[in-house]
Amino acid sequence: MPFASCHNHSTFSDALYTPERLVELAAEAGYGGIILTDHDTVRGTYFLQKAARRAGLLSLLGCEFSTRSPEGENVHLLGFDFNPDNKRMKELLAYTSSRQTTRSHLLFDFGLARGTLREGLTWQDVLDDHPYNDYFCNNQVFATMVKRGIYAPEEYGDFFYASFAVGRNPEARAMLKEKLHMPEPNMTEVIEIIRHAGGVPVVAHPHGFAKYAEVWLSLGVLGFETVHPDLDAEDMAFFDRFCGEHHLYKMGGSDHSSLLGGYTKTIPQHDLPLTCGYTTEEYFMKLYRRLLG
């Protein structure tokens, strides 16, 4: 039975809902726990945990880090229950949030210069409208533009693909290669830092990564997502079995899909499909009580 969503994003990184609204939705759906795992920042955690306490939901600190594996793969690592004031962790969070913000600022200026982004906004306007954020991506830019009437809410697709969809824009990709001199953090080092800060490193949505499971386990990974919208039946079966055999955490969460991701308005209580992503009460409490390391 679904008990918690342990992979969620908010307005502090690249999602639609505030931390407080995520808690409201989770409570309405019948969850007993929720963890905020914004990309490369923990700024929203205070707000979510405060709201969770008021709603009677269990929660832990979380974050999703973008890393590069030894095999050259782009791998997202979820870090749970670490000390954000640990010196090395503070340095990592400062780097990762700054990297994304610098990237977004470069794309913002590039879009204005090319005329693919409508005028009427400065980068300082974006910063001023999000005073608690340290991570800025296209979501914060768009929210500020909507607030000022430069774009309508339904124009997000036009806004995003014209200026921020780097995969579809070779000119923007070349610009970032020239100007963004901040490589993705090394997966091995991020795993070590999470554990050094007292936390639990878990590989997020490991679709197609079964061949690396043993190697990543040797690097210090303590779990894998076994239920996630991006995983197929083969992925879920493999990682469920692998985690069971090695006494690892089995985790899951909505990410950007379904109710908490902002794409489904109603989900029957206790009837969440696998494609939503969730963590069972057994494995949430194992993490909450740190029973597996």
N, C-alpha and C positions, 0 to 999 in steps of 0.2 A: 504494500500500500504506500502511496506517496506520503511523505511526511514533511520534507523540506526541499527547497530549491537552493542549491549551494553554488550556483553560477549565474549571477545577475549583474546588470549594468544600470547606471543611473545617469542623470544629467551632469554628474561629475566626470563622466567620460563620454560615451557615445550612445546614449539611449534616451528614450522619451520621457521617462518618469523620474520624479524626484525620489530620494530614498524613502521619504515618508509615504509617498503614494505606493511604492513597492510593498511596503509593510501592510498597508490597507488592503491591497489586492491579495496578498498572500494569506492574510487573515480571513478574508471573504471566501477564499478557495479552500479553507480548512487546513492549511498548513500549520505545523507546530514549530517550524524553524525556517530561517532565511539567512543567507549570507550574501553580502554585497561584495562582488569581485570586479570592481571597476578596473579598466585597463590602466596599468602603470601608475596608479594613485590610490591613496587610502583616505583622501579628503572627505569623502561622503560617508565614511564608516560611522563617525560620531553621530550623524543625523539618523542613520538607519538603526543603529543600536539603541539610541534613545527612544525612537518610535517603537522598536520591537519590544523593549521592556514595558512600555505602556500598553501594548497590545497583548502581552503575555506570550510572545514568541521568543524562542531561543535563538541566539545568534553568536557568531564569532567574527573576528576580523579576517578579511580576505582581500586578495588582489590577483589580477591576471597579468602576467608579464609576457611580453613578446620576446622570444629568444631565437637564437640560431644554434641548432644542434651540431654535434661533432660531424654528423653525416651531411651537413649543409641544409637540413630541413628547417623550415620556419615552424617553430613549436611554441605553443602557448602553454605556460606553466601557471597553474593556480597555486598561490601560496596562502595557507590557512594558519591562523592562530600564532603569528609571529609577533615579535616586539618591534613596532615601527620606530622606536627610539634607539634601537641598536645602531651603532655608528655605521657599519657597513650597509645595513638596510636603508638607513636615511640617505646615504650616498647613492645607492641604487635607485631609490624612488625619485630622488632629485634628478638623476640622469634620465630615467625613462620618461618621466613627465615632461622634462625639458626637451627631450628629443621629439616627442610628438608635437609639442607646442611650436617648436622651431619649424618643423615640417609644415604644419598648418599655416604658419605665418608666411613662409615662402610661397606656398600655393595661393594664399590670399593675394599677396602682392603680384604674383605672376598672372592671376586671373584678372586683376584690375588692369595690369599693363597690356594684356591681350584683348581686353574688352569682353571677355566671356563672363565676367562677374559685374553685376550692376553697381554703379557708383552710388555714393551717398553714405558711405560707412568708412571709418578708420579702424585700424587694429586696436587702438586704445578704447574705442567704443565697445568692442567685444570683451576686452579685459574688464572694463568698468561694469558691464552688465552681469559679470560672473565673478564677484569679488572673492568667493571662497574657493574657486577652482585654481588648480595648478596644472591641469591637463586641458588643452584646447585642441579641438578638432573641428571638422566641418559643422558638427551639430551646434556648437556654440555660436559659430559665425551665422548660421542660418537662423537661429533663434533671435539673434540681435537684429538681423535684417527684417525678419517678420515683425518684430516689435516696432521697428521704424517704418513699416509699410513699404519696404523696398521689394520684398517678395511676399506672396500670399502663402499660407501654410500648404496648400495643395501643389505648390510649385517646387517642392523639394527635389524631385527627380531632375527637373531642368537645371536647377542650381547645382546639384551634386555632380551630374555627369558632364556639365560644361567646364567645371573648374577643379573638382576634387577627385574625380575618378581616374587616378593615375594609370591604372591598368589599361584604360582605353585611350590614353593621351600620351603618345611617345614624346611630345615636346616637354610636357610637364615632367615625365620620367627622366628625361635627359637633364632638365634643370635641377632636379633633386640630386641626381648623381654628381653634378658639378658642385652644388652648393651645400648639400647636407652632409657634413663630415662627422656624422654620429652613427656608427654602426649599431646594429641590434646587439644587445648583450649576449654573451656566451651562455648557452644553456647549462653547461657544467658549473660555471661560476655562480649562476643564479640559484641553482639547486643548493650549492654549498652555502650561499648567503642566507637563503630561507632557513636552512637548518641551523646555521650559526646564530640566527636571530630567534631560535626556539620554535620554528614553524614546521609545517608539513607541506612539502612540494608534491603536487599532483598534476599529471599530464592531462591537459584539457582536450576534449573531442579528438581522441587519437585515431581518427579514421585512416586506415591504410598503414598504420604504424606498428602493427603486430610484430613485424620483422625486427624492430628495434627494442622490443620490450625488455629482453634480458640485459641488453647493454645499458639501457636507461635505468634499470633497476640497480645495476652496479654503480651508477653515478650517484645514487642516493635518493631516487624517487621513492615516495612512500604510498603512492596510489595512482589510479587512473580513473577518468570518467568512464563509467560503464553504461550510463543512460544519458543520451544527448541527442538533440535533433539531427546532428550531422552523422551519427553513427548508424550503420545498417545492422541487420540481424547478425551477420557474421562477426562484425566488430564487437558488438555487445556480448555475444557468446564467448568470444576469445578472451576479452578483458575481464569478464565476470569470472571465468575459470582461472585465468592467470592470477588475478588478485586473491582469489580464494586459496590457491595453491601456495602463494607466497605471503599470505597474511597481510595484505595491503588494504588500504582504504578504497572502497567502491563508492564513487561520488557521481552526482548528476545535478543538472540544473537547466533552467529555461534558456539561459543565454539571451539571444535576441528573438526568440520564437515564443509563440503562444501568449498566454495571459500576461505574464510578467515582462515579456519582451515587447508588448504593445501591439501584437498582431491579432489577438483574439479577445473579444469583449467579454464573453462569458464561457466559463468552463464548469461543468457540474462538480459539486463538491465530492471529493474522493473518487472521481472518475476521470483522472487525468491520463490522456494517452501517452504512450512511450515517447512519442515525438516531442512532447513538452520538455522532457528531462526532469528528473527528480531524484532525491535520495531517500531511501527507506529510513524508518525510525531507527532500526538497528544500526545502520552505518553512520547516520548522523550522530547518534549518541556515542558511538565508538570514537568519532572525531572529537565531539564535544568533551568527552572524558579522556581523550588522548590514550586510548587503550592499545593502539598499534604502533606507537612511537610518535 
